[in-house]
Amino acid sequence: MVVGEASDGVEAVELTDKLCPDVVVMDIAMPRLNGIDATKQIKESHPTTAVLILTAYDYDEYIFALLETGAAGYLLKDITGHQLVDAIRAVHQGESILHPTVARKVVEHFRQQSKPSERKIQDLLSEGEMTVLKAAAKGLNNKDIADELCLSVRTIEARLGSIFNKLGVGSRTEAVIRGLKAGWFTLDEVS
């Protein structure tokens, strides 16, 4: 277990470069370099490091900027310590974590933005991978996806790993957002 603590965004990036953690817990409001820019730099240098945002701010511009930069989750500081530990474990496993308030904003945003694309699914993902991605978009965890598709959890994890590699992302949140933006599916289809 690697643990480090940074007092500002510049130090967070430097510590990530030095320690190469699996998960970084990041705030937005930090001196010298804000959490959005720090997350962007971390994800550029360490695409497989999951960044979990823990903040007091639920402003749309922060939420979407951070999800665009590759944050694996976005929580508000009203959660309990146990919920934070569970969230860290979940993003480490490749799951996405969104505070309910944030999730509503994301769903509404993409409901308004979703438009079908001409790009063929076969260009990037196999049919099995697309099925797993759509199940992940429903908010299902790996076990629930495995149960729904009558597959093993290990198979789901392997397919998610393949999806992440093909799309160049580090979390299911990023993968789902990429699928929505590409028009591979809409939120209405997976609801």
Sequence and secondary structure as in RCSB ss.txt:
>XXXX:A:sequence
MVVGEASDGVEAVELTDKLCPDVVVMDIAMPRLNGIDATKQIKESHPTTAVLILTAYDYDEYIFALLETGAAGYL
LKDITGHQLVDAIRAVHQGESILHPTVARKVVEHFRQQSKPSERKIQDLLSEGEMTVLKAAAKGLNNKDIADELC
LSVRTIEARLGSIFNKLGVGSRTEAVIRGLKAGWFTLDEVS
>XXXX:A:secstr
      SSHHHHHHHHHHH  SEEEE S  SSS HHHHHHHHHHH TTSEEEEEES   HHHHHHHHHHT SEEE
ETTS HHHHHHHHHHHHTT  EE HHHHHHHHHHHHHH    SS GGGT  HHHHHHHHHHHTT  HHHHHHHHT
  HHHHHHHHHHHHHHHT SSHHHHHHHHHHHTS  HHHH 
